[in-house]
Amino acid sequence: MAKNLVRRKVHFSPDNVDIVVEAGTNLLEAAIDAGVHINASCGGAGVCGTCKVLIEKGEVESTRTEKLSEEEYKQGLRQACQSRVVTDLTVYVPAESRLEKAVVSREGKKVSEVLATGWRFKPPLNKLFVELPPPTLEDNISDLSRLFKGIKQRYNLSNLWMDFGVVKNLAKVLRKGDWKITVTTLVTAAKPRTKEWRRPRVINIEPGDTREKHYSLAFDIGTTTVCGQLLDLNRGKIIAESIDYNGQISYGADVITRIAYCQKPGGLKKLQQAVVATINGVIEELLVQSQVDAKYIGHIMLAGNTTMTQILLGLDPKYIRLAPYTPVANFFPPVRANSLGIKVRKQVYLFTFPAVASYVGGDIVSGIVGAGVHQRKDLTFFMDIGTNGEIVVGNSDWLATASCSAGPAFEGGGIKHGMVATNGAIENFDINPSNLEPEIGTIGGAKPKGICGSGLINIVAGLLEAGVIGQNGKFNPDLPSKRIRRGSDGCEYVLCWAPETQIGKDIVITEVDIDNLLRAKGAMYAGCQTLTRGVGMSCCADFERVIIAGAFGSHIDIERAITIGLLPDLPVDRFVFIGNGSLLGARLTSFSRDLLDDARRVANMMTNFELSENVDFMNNYVAALFLPHTNADEFPSVKKKLDRLSKGKLKRRITA
Amino acid sequence: MAKNLVRRKVHFSPDNVDIVVEAGTNLLEAAIDAGVHINASCGGAGVCGTCKVLIEKGEVESTRTEKLSEEEYKQGLRQACQSRVVTDLTVYVPAESRLEKAVVSREGKKVSEVLATGWRFKPPLNKLFVELPPPTLEDNISDLSRLFKGIKQRYNLSNLWMDFGVVKNLAKVLRKGDWKITVTTLVTAAKPRTKEWRRPRVINIEPGDTREKHYSLAFDIGTTTVCGQLLDLNRGKIIAESIDYNGQISYGADVITRIAYCQKPGGLKKLQQAVVATINGVIEELLVQSQVDAKYIGHIMLAGNTTMTQILLGLDPKYIRLAPYTPVANFFPPVRANSLGIKVRKQVYLFTFPAVASYVGGDIVSGIVGAGVHQRKDLTFFMDIGTNGEIVVGNSDWLATASCSAGPAFEGGGIKHGMVATNGAIENFDINPSNLEPEIGTIGGAKPKGICGSGLINIVAGLLEAGVIGQNGKFNPDLPSKRIRRGSDGCEYVLCWAPETQIGKDIVITEVDIDNLLRAKGAMYAGCQTLTRGVGMSCCADFERVIIAGAFGSHIDIERAITIGLLPDLPVDRFVFIGNGSLLGARLTSFSRDLLDDARRVANMMTNFELSENVDFMNNYVAALFLPHTNADEFPSVKKKLDRLSKGKLKRRITA
């Protein structure tokens, strides 16, 4: 069908949103424009099959890929990214294709948040109140000189840098405030190899005394979610918090897909605008929650991975994806937030956390600073588990880092019934060793819809402990259970029968899924080993503390993660969850200029180990594709447990 | 007549320019929009009478003020600023109302330009060429780190500040140049009380080696004219020069009228745009002349008086005009030229010279630096003679300054047949003592059209020496010459009879004109005396050098200026003309970062004496309203000359 300029109305349910588009418009794009969040992990390439929608009324022109079965096609399901609008439409977005905002944020397990120690509460942003003598013929120095003189007398501060925007308003504000004004200063950077700050920058002046109103924003820009906090800089408190999906999600689930999207004409701009729109939404929500006037927000401290940071700043991330994987820069100067489209006053600067490498970004530096890893003599292992797993080993003297491409399994990607950790995701799993029947718990207690990453770990650990799968991740075909069967992806275990689910289909875990998890956890563990040996240590047992950062990390069961060989085999009390370390660091640096300076030093201190073509890593990786590991000595406690269980089973079998 | 939306065509001759405007449009504004330069000294208030035009065809709605005689009104003359377009029009702009571009710049007398000494040729703008090793997996630091490393290795330069715009293009430019690029750095300021520069700012990167192409612009923004030079920073040469009237001139001749105009709604913006349009025209002309590609211009060094600087930067000059006369700031940070509307590349910074006070601006600081006054132990007297006369006394240890409001007489303002120094202005004047007939020379040798400032000095000095006027500036009524007569403004002397002129009217000099000149020169001389005594010196004889800056200054006859008491009575060889000192300083600071730093120090060093309500100044002023001065001892050589001439006349009279 030729594309023409006929307008068509598309109605999306259950969101109940209408949009009018030109006939011929891509249905996924129509959904994006309508603000309907559809899963589209592959960024519209048609290969992930996560964007299936039901065409309830009307006609689309659509290509069927192998991700859509003939049966689904007959039912009226289509891949949104592969469909073009022909007539007016009513489109239903099924539960599994929807991104639900409700549970995007949930409480993690025992989160010990503030770990950094020894920092002064002294924000980089400061408010000064000055009363100036009005000018006379005998004393008619310039308004600016008068202001400088006043600040020098009252605060013994000289050598300030004045933003031109401030100079522009100076004459008016001084007179409006009857020569009493509040001056906002910001320190942006210290001199290298010193703790001495470069001269403060006056970013704003207000008539009268407004010191009481003194706020900033902290942001974590994740590939999946954007989290923001509004901070009271007088009291060092979070006064509002909000979170939303990163609007870029409709263009692809992971950074690689997004970088690819940036190479399309206008692609970078679209992604930049998408995340800015999300940020603006979060800011709006924070202001509504707190009833703070936007004009009192002084600056934004933002942490994100290297790709997210570059896209936000409008810098093509092209070379992050191409060997030898170079970012444009690790350090970016503070920029005016509104020059990026962020809806704040002109004077607001946005700081981005410095990065270490293409795949070890500002979010990790922020986490390290927030967790105070760089402050302690103790050897710490820090990990942020996700599609891209970042790991850091070190202490106050040295820090080494690496990133391991774990694949999307931890976020439910590449898993037959995988999903992100929202309502209805199976997270808790236990198995009755006698009849192999599961006990299942879902997030929010909803009817099951799929399996999230932490659920996957629990399921695989449970299946292993029950002997349903072997240490190679393969199903034991001899077990007498109707739940173990052969499906289209090889052997599988049925977690829920169709009638018990939201999706009206059996929810299963397949051998392919388990393989994917093995690869993901294998990459993380191999990264840990390679890094540990790279810095001359022989084994993980030396870690005095393991810090697990990231929304995902907060929800994993430590023991079970050790069981499958994702986490090193250490006493459980050495593990600490810090939740969103990136946001934590962004907040703490808003409160303390010492920590802001630490961020720079930490980024400089961190040595990056490039694993992508590292032979050791490849060997370690292959060795780690086993439950928990081909070298059982790496996981003595697991070995003991499995041996014990195996003996128990043997006993039961003999008894039976 | 009600203004309505009917369109009317206005044709301006002799420029032959058409413009279509709405009926009801002000005729002066129509001329401004059409690019026709009409004199409008008072900024459209109707009080100066300089914008008279002849309505040759069509009808205007016009108010007659006292500046337009009934006879002129009958001839069809109207004040453009007091007229509104009713029908299509043909408008003739008479010679005396026109601003001619042709002679806006002319050679001054013996101009010794470069006086500053001991400066290194080392521009603040620098080009570095670096060849970088391409990244590999073993060396995949960020592009920016690679660049920093390369610069450090090759030039031993570290700690550079990177403009965000540079970071934005970095990945592309590095690869386009195959890892060989040219980096442009700029130092913007030294640390206070040191000669150490703050870290250089990388403002541009270009693929390949472009060091050969390295240019900057120097500008003087005068109230009347805008002068620009294109400079080759490799060779320290001026490669093109251009000048034009400041487009603001149609909104008023002097800074006070312009400041008043800024208080109208949108007024500041209009004036800002007017001068930017002039600057853009000058830049275009410089590029055409030189055939230099605009992209190789690295920065702009600009000097102007305080009002011109504030308007250019978009800062309301309101308080410059109101007691106690405070400027917004004396020091402005460098700004992006294109943010002001100047048509250059985004990376170009514009530096403005620092000012000392509301009426001692960056143009004077630039002149002092350019003339090297601050470098010499010798006591120098520096003066820039104009509507606002600025004077400086000092040496390398101290500098004192004042500004004297001389009124517009030196620029032809307030003088019956006064005009700016363009074609047809009477400049040279001699008088035959026997028959009192004049000998007249005009600029460009054209038919006389009026009297310019330097001509006025020569005429008054000549009339004084010939005894036509007395030392009180009044005409001697007893002299037998038909050229001396009583006119509408009291006694007058006819310089040219109507048929000899371009304007078809007798060109005269009146007692009122002479009074205006007395006030103007009196203010300058009183300023000089007040300042000299203010710094504890008793007399001008201590001046080892007198530097006369300004376009006007270059054309005055030293001896005659002494005769009327404008310049102090010193040997002629102590006087030096430097022409446009403001442009000179702007150029030299483009060539030498030492001098750029000197500008800051000089501005800080200069002590401003506020004369506006100074009692000494008022006394000195009243005493100076005499030719040359009421205190004859101030001008011993003039006294001697006048005595000698007077004896000669007496002798001749006795002989006769």
Interface residues (C-beta under 8 A of the other chain):
Chain A: P135 T136 L137 E138 D139 N140 I141 S142 D143 L144 S145 R146 S158 N159 W161 M162 D163 F164 V167 K168 L170 A171 K172 P192 L313 G314 L315 D316 K318 Y319 A323 P324 Y325 T326 P327 V328 A329 N330 F331 F332 P333 V335 A355 A357 S358 E610 S612 E613
Chain B: P135 T136 L137 E138 D139 N140 I141 S142 D143 L144 S145 R146 S158 N159 W161 M162 D163 F164 V167 K168 L170 A171 K172 P192 L313 G314 L315 D316 K318 Y319 A323 P324 Y325 T326 P327 V328 A329 N330 F331 F332 P333 V335 A355 A357 S358 E610 S612 E613
